Amino acid sequence: MNFRKKIAGLLLMMTTALMLSLSAGAQEMITEEETSAGSSDILVVFFSRAGENWEVGYIEKGNTQIVAEMLADKLGADLLRIETVMDYPVSYDEMLDVATQQREDNERPELKELPINPEDYQTIFLGYPIWWGGLPMPIYTLLESYDFSGKTIYPFNTHGGSGVAGTDQEIAKIIPDAEVKDGFAITGKTAQNDPDKAKEQVTAYLKEIGF
Ligand SMILES: Cc1cc2nc3c(=O)[nH]c(=O)nc-3n(C[C@H](O)[C@H](O)[C@H](O)COP(=O)(O)O)c2cc1C
């Protein structure tokens, strides 16, 4: 093989490798829109529901998801959304009934398989909305499905006026072998409609807890 052919072959190989890695990157961006894995030892895991909700009308992205994304962004953390196999209703009124029923039945709604394992992280920010003054039942499913012993958990939530509502203490009861920190609460309306204010609150919270 003469020198020119060798150079041409080498260039072709390099271009192909570059194209392959670019297309792999693009695929990652598509499939991991709400879940980013592998780059951090901090995980932000959240449950959140789009649809019709208290004080915000119909929303495309859940209030808690907005806060979760802000936290993950500021922390450089991985982001993981938990979803149930069953679909929650879009209608707020119907949603209230379903949540009441699940709470009364002490149900553990089945979760879709998670693309990353929360057990791989030492520091976990756990986000959820307040439902009927407490944790949504899918959070019980999550906490009972994985081993959180020895991990540090930072609970955060969005709400319509109830604040943390003792959910940090409830989490500590479910996973007694984890170190569960005080909860951080932000109203759903602020998260949804006033991103600047929400970001300020998120930044102040992270500063307070030393991040
Ligand atoms: C079924 C249900 C029950 C709720 N119960 C409460 C409550 O007890 N206290 C409260 O402050 N907000 C309550 N809310 C309002 C939500 O906590 C609030 O809208 C939250 O931001 C929703 O977060 P998401 O969009 O991430 O699901 C309730 C909402 C729903 C759908």
The ligand as a MOL file (V3000), in Angstrom:
LIG
                    3D

  0  0  0     0  0            999 V3000
M  V30 BEGIN CTAB
M  V30 COUNTS 31 33 0 0 0
M  V30 BEGIN ATOM
M  V30 1 C -54.1440 13.7580 44.5800 0
M  V30 2 C -53.5810 15.0590 45.0170 0
M  V30 3 C -53.5790 15.3830 46.3550 0
M  V30 4 C -52.9900 16.5770 46.7830 0
M  V30 5 N -52.9560 16.8470 48.1250 0
M  V30 6 C -52.3010 17.9540 48.5470 0
M  V30 7 C -52.1790 18.2320 49.9340 0
M  V30 8 O -52.6470 17.4920 50.8060 0
M  V30 9 N -51.5080 19.3590 50.3150 0
M  V30 10 C -50.9730 20.2070 49.4030 0
M  V30 11 O -50.3770 21.2090 49.7980 0
M  V30 12 N -51.0760 19.9700 48.0680 0
M  V30 13 C -51.7260 18.8710 47.6270 0
M  V30 14 N -51.8060 18.6160 46.2780 0
M  V30 15 C -51.1680 19.5390 45.3320 0
M  V30 16 C -49.8200 19.0180 44.8640 0
M  V30 17 O -48.9940 18.6740 45.9610 0
M  V30 18 C -49.1010 20.0560 44.0180 0
M  V30 19 O -49.8990 20.4550 42.9590 0
M  V30 20 C -47.7620 19.5250 43.5160 0
M  V30 21 O -46.9730 20.6090 43.1020 0
M  V30 22 C -47.9320 18.5690 42.3610 0
M  V30 23 O -46.6690 18.1460 41.9310 0
M  V30 24 P -46.4520 17.3860 40.5470 0
M  V30 25 O -46.8820 18.3380 39.4520 0
M  V30 26 O -44.9780 17.1580 40.5120 0
M  V30 27 O -47.2170 16.1270 40.5590 0
M  V30 28 C -52.4340 17.4660 45.8350 0
M  V30 29 C -52.4650 17.1330 44.4800 0
M  V30 30 C -53.0350 15.9540 44.0700 0
M  V30 31 C -53.0500 15.6170 42.6100 0
M  V30 END ATOM
M  V30 BEGIN BOND
M  V30 1 1 1 2
M  V30 2 1 2 3
M  V30 3 2 2 30
M  V30 4 2 3 4
M  V30 5 1 4 5
M  V30 6 1 4 28
M  V30 7 2 5 6
M  V30 8 1 6 7
M  V30 9 1 6 13
M  V30 10 2 7 8
M  V30 11 1 7 9
M  V30 12 1 9 10
M  V30 13 2 10 11
M  V30 14 1 10 12
M  V30 15 2 12 13
M  V30 16 1 13 14
M  V30 17 1 14 15
M  V30 18 1 14 28
M  V30 19 1 15 16
M  V30 20 1 16 17
M  V30 21 1 16 18
M  V30 22 1 18 19
M  V30 23 1 18 20
M  V30 24 1 20 21
M  V30 25 1 20 22
M  V30 26 1 22 23
M  V30 27 1 23 24
M  V30 28 2 24 25
M  V30 29 1 24 26
M  V30 30 1 24 27
M  V30 31 2 28 29
M  V30 32 1 29 30
M  V30 33 1 30 31
M  V30 END BOND
M  V30 END CTAB
M  END
